[in-house]
Amino acid sequence: MFMAQHNETIRGAGMDLVFFQDAMIHLVRISRIIRTPQGNALLVGVGGSGKQSLTKLASFIAGYKTFQITLTRAYGVSNLMDDLKYLYKTAGGKGQGITFIFTDQEIKEDGFLEYLNNVLSSGEVSNLFPKDEMDEILQELIPVMKKEFPRHPPSNENLYDYFLTRAKRNLHVALCFSPVGEKFRSRSMKFPGLISGCTMDLFQRWPRDALIAVADHFLSVFNIDCVEFVKQELIQCMGSIHDGVAEACVDYFQRFRRATHVTPKSYLSFLGSYKAVYAEKHSHFSELARRMNT
């Protein structure tokens, strides 16, 4: 229901998720984290696990905005500062809940993580706003603070503390990182706020029943010239193949100490490739059959 509402409300961002048990558990965990004041999430899993999609859906359910940086070749620290200004104005100035989704693919330089480390550890980024811009924001907060705290005098110090408290309460950072390679480990040691300032949710490999559920979702409505029993066996086979490859990757690591990964993204690509090849071959042989008949 919420996914359908999300697709209707946010144009161009349609979701087609399969809510197997693991996906529901992660959705509930992320919802619980971001609904907590100052709640930030560190979502760790291989590509295609659903980290970003589930975070967007949880934010929509909570009534929050979602924000991601638009990465370009020229994107740098100054652009990140501008985006952080927008986040702090929305969370602290307007008092609106907003989720900042940041992936490890968007880390162009480690300086990005230094600012995020400050956001997660203290909630404050030094010299983010120039003085005139900060004064303008604080002036707009005077009636809001008087309504909530009528006994507090609207001094600059009180207003800034109120702005910062509001920003920390309403801004939720969701870091979507992959555990593959050494970068995750080294970044965690270099920027401890990424760990201490977040609640971690580890996305494990999809279980066999989840793989079958996903295959059923994509193949049940796909036109295949066979009886229903054969189609169900095909769906079971798709899940078993990917699960068997994942098991082989574990055995390969134990024997040769070399890590290989099959991700949910590769499984979705596998299903998409099967549908494309089947449609191509079906069309080809249908044309040959038509020629034979004529």
C-alpha positions in Angstrom: 0.0 0.0 0.0 2.7 2.5 1.0 4.8 1.5 -2.1 1.8 2.2 -4.3 1.3 5.6 -2.6 5.0 6.4 -3.0 4.9 5.6 -6.7 1.9 7.8 -7.2 3.3 10.7 -5.2 6.9 10.8 -6.4 6.9 10.7 -10.2 9.9 9.1 -11.9 10.9 7.2 -8.8 8.8 4.1 -9.2 9.6 1.1 -6.9 8.9 -2.5 -7.7 9.9 -4.3 -4.5 9.3 -7.9 -3.3 8.5 -7.9 0.4 9.9 -11.3 1.5 10.6 -11.8 5.2 14.2 -10.4 5.3 13.1 -7.2 3.4 10.3 -6.6 5.8 12.7 -7.0 8.8 15.1 -4.5 7.3 12.2 -2.1 6.5 11.0 -2.2 10.1 14.6 -1.7 11.4 15.2 1.3 9.2 11.8 2.8 10.1 12.6 2.4 13.8 16.0 4.1 13.4 14.9 7.1 11.5 11.8 7.7 13.5 14.1 8.1 16.6 15.3 11.7 17.2 18.9 11.9 16.0 18.5 8.5 14.6 21.1 7.7 11.9 21.6 4.4 10.0 24.7 2.6 8.7 23.4 0.0 6.2 26.1 -2.5 5.2 25.5 -4.9 2.3 26.6 -5.7 -1.2 25.1 -3.9 -4.2 21.5 -4.5 -5.0 20.5 -5.6 -1.5 17.8 -2.9 -1.3 19.5 -0.5 1.1 18.5 2.7 -0.8 15.0 1.6 -1.8 14.0 0.4 1.7 15.4 3.7 3.1 13.3 5.8 0.7 10.2 3.8 1.5 10.8 4.0 5.3 11.3 7.8 4.9 8.0 8.1 2.9 6.1 6.1 5.5 7.5 8.4 8.2 6.5 11.5 6.2 10.1 12.7 5.7 11.7 14.1 2.6 14.7 12.2 1.1 17.8 13.8 -0.3 20.8 12.5 -2.3 23.6 14.5 -3.8 23.7 14.8 -7.6 27.2 13.6 -8.4 28.9 15.2 -11.3 32.5 15.4 -12.5 32.9 18.8 -11.0 31.2 18.0 -7.7 33.5 18.9 -4.8 33.6 19.9 -1.2 32.0 23.3 -1.9 29.0 21.6 -3.5 28.7 19.2 -0.5 28.7 22.3 1.8 25.8 23.8 -0.2 23.9 20.5 0.0 24.5 20.4 3.8 23.2 24.0 4.0 20.0 22.8 2.4 19.7 19.9 4.8 20.2 22.1 7.9 17.8 24.7 6.6 15.1 22.1 6.1 15.7 20.2 9.3 16.6 23.1 11.6 15.0 26.1 10.0 11.7 24.6 8.7 11.6 21.8 11.3 10.9 19.1 8.7 12.1 15.6 8.9 14.6 14.7 6.1 16.7 11.6 5.3 20.1 12.1 3.7 21.0 9.0 1.8 24.7 8.8 1.1 26.4 5.8 -0.6 30.1 4.8 -0.9 29.8 5.4 -4.7 29.4 9.1 -3.9 32.7 9.5 -2.0 34.8 11.3 -4.5 37.3 12.2 -1.7 37.8 11.4 2.0 37.1 15.1 2.8 33.4 14.3 2.3 33.5 11.8 5.1 35.2 14.4 7.4 32.1 16.6 7.2 29.7 13.6 7.6 31.8 12.5 10.7 31.1 15.9 12.2 27.4 15.7 11.4 27.1 12.3 13.0 29.3 12.9 16.1 28.5 16.4 17.2 25.7 17.4 14.8 27.5 20.6 14.0 29.5 21.6 10.9 31.8 24.5 11.7 31.6 27.6 9.4 28.8 26.1 7.4 26.8 29.3 7.2 28.2 32.8 6.8 27.2 35.2 9.6 24.6 37.2 7.6 22.9 33.9 6.4 22.9 32.5 9.9 21.4 35.7 11.4 18.6 35.6 8.8 17.8 31.9 9.8 17.8 32.8 13.5 15.5 35.7 13.0 13.0 33.5 11.4 13.2 31.1 14.3 12.3 33.7 17.0 8.4 33.3 16.8 8.8 29.5 16.6 11.1 29.3 19.7 8.8 31.7 21.6 5.9 29.5 21.0 7.7 26.3 22.1 9.8 27.9 24.9 8.1 31.1 26.0 10.4 31.5 29.1 13.7 31.4 27.0 14.9 34.9 25.9 15.6 35.0 22.1 19.3 35.7 22.4 21.6 34.6 19.5 23.1 31.9 21.7 19.7 30.4 22.6 18.4 30.7 19.0 21.5 28.9 17.7 21.2 26.1 20.3 17.5 25.8 19.3 18.4 25.7 15.6 21.1 23.0 16.2 18.8 20.9 18.4 16.1 21.0 15.8 18.5 20.1 13.0 19.9 17.1 15.0 16.4 15.9 15.8 15.0 16.1 12.3 18.0 15.3 10.1 18.6 11.6 9.6 21.7 10.3 7.8 21.5 6.9 6.1 24.9 5.6 5.0 24.7 2.8 2.4 28.1 1.1 2.3 29.4 -2.1 0.8 31.7 -4.3 3.0 33.6 -5.6 0.0 37.3 -4.6 0.0 39.5 -2.7 2.5 37.9 0.7 2.0 35.1 0.2 4.5 37.5 -1.0 7.2 39.9 1.9 6.7 37.2 4.5 6.6 35.6 3.2 9.7 38.9 3.5 11.6 39.7 6.9 10.2 36.3 8.4 10.8 34.9 6.7 14.0 31.7 8.8 13.9 30.5 6.7 11.0 30.2 3.8 13.4 29.5 5.4 16.8 27.0 7.9 15.5 24.9 5.3 13.6 22.9 2.2 14.3 24.2 -0.5 12.0 22.0 -2.8 10.0 23.8 -5.6 8.2 22.2 -6.9 5.0 23.1 -10.6 4.7 22.9 -12.6 1.5 19.3 -13.3 0.3 18.1 -16.7 1.5 16.8 -19.3 -0.9 13.1 -18.5 -0.2 13.7 -14.8 -1.0 15.4 -15.7 -4.3 12.4 -17.9 -5.2 10.0 -15.1 -4.2 11.8 -12.6 -6.4 11.9 -15.0 -9.4 8.2 -15.6 -8.9 7.5 -11.9 -8.9 9.2 -11.3 -12.2 8.4 -14.5 -14.0 4.8 -15.3 -12.9 3.5 -12.5 -15.3 6.0 -13.3 -18.0 4.5 -15.2 -21.0 6.2 -18.6 -21.3 4.8 -21.4 -23.5 4.5 -24.1 -20.9 2.0 -25.4 -18.4 1.9 -23.8 -14.9 3.7 -26.7 -13.2 6.8 -26.3 -15.5 6.8 -22.5 -14.9 6.8 -23.1 -11.1 9.7 -25.6 -11.5 11.6 -23.0 -13.5 11.1 -20.4 -10.8 12.4 -22.8 -8.2 15.4 -23.6 -10.4 16.3 -19.9 -10.8 16.5 -19.5 -7.0 18.4 -22.8 -6.6 21.0 -21.8 -9.2 21.8 -18.5 -7.6 21.9 -20.0 -4.1 24.2 -22.7 -5.4 26.6 -20.2 -6.8 26.6 -18.2 -3.5 27.5 -21.5 -1.7 30.3 -22.1 -4.2 31.7 -18.6 -3.5 31.9 -19.5 0.2 33.7 -22.8 -0.6 36.0 -21.0 -3.0 37.0 -18.5 -0.3 37.6 -21.3 2.3 39.8 -23.3 -0.1 41.8 -20.5 -1.9 41.3 -17.5 0.4 40.1 -15.4 -2.5 36.7 -13.6 -2.1 34.2 -13.6 -4.9 30.6 -12.3 -4.6 27.3 -12.8 -6.3 25.0 -10.0 -5.4 21.3 -9.5 -5.5 21.9 -7.1 -8.4 23.6 -9.9 -10.4 20.5 -12.1 -9.6 18.1 -9.5 -11.0 20.4 -9.1 -14.0 20.3 -12.9 -14.4 16.5 -12.9 -14.4 16.4 -9.9 -16.8 18.8 -11.7 -19.2 16.7 -14.9 -19.2 13.6 -12.9 -20.1 15.4 -11.1 -22.9 17.0 -14.2 -24.4 13.7 -16.2 -24.1 11.7 -13.4 -25.8 14.3 -13.2 -28.6 14.4 -16.9 -29.2 10.6 -17.2 -28.9 10.2 -14.6 -31.6 12.8 -16.2 -33.8 11.3 -19.7 -33.7 7.8 -18.4 -34.0 8.9 -16.7 -37.2 10.4 -20.0 -38.5 7.2 -21.8 -37.6 5.1 -19.3 -39.5 7.3 -19.7 -42.5 7.0 -23.5 -42.3 3.2 -23.2 -42.1 3.0 -20.9 -45.1 
